[in-house]
Amino acid sequence: MRGRIIKMPRNNTQIGSNIKGDWVLDFEPASERHIDPLMGWTSTSDMQSEVRLTFDSKEAALAYALKHGIEVVVQPEQGRKPNIRPGGYGENFSASRRRPWTH
């Protein structure tokens, strides 16, 4: 059984740099997907491809995979560059404003 460990990116509503994302263990599909002739939906007979395990840290995910004999590939975490704009929204409430802020 093979799998991969990745860190899920935060969604757009989760702002702030202190929010931690989950590490996910996905399994590699063992069989191909096929199209159901009646409904036209894509389906598979492989249940492992539907399983997604989440962990708080990469080490916990690796320990689980090692304990259960799962061969895994760890994808490196992609960092985010801070998006700090001079004169952004926070400047509207700065104490050093020359004029009062109005709508």
Secondary structure, DSSP 8 states (H G I E B T S, - for coil): -EEEEEE----TT--SSS----EEEEE--SS--EE-TTT--EE-S-SGGG-EEEESSHHHHHHHHHHTT-EEEE-----------TT-GGGGG-TT-SS----
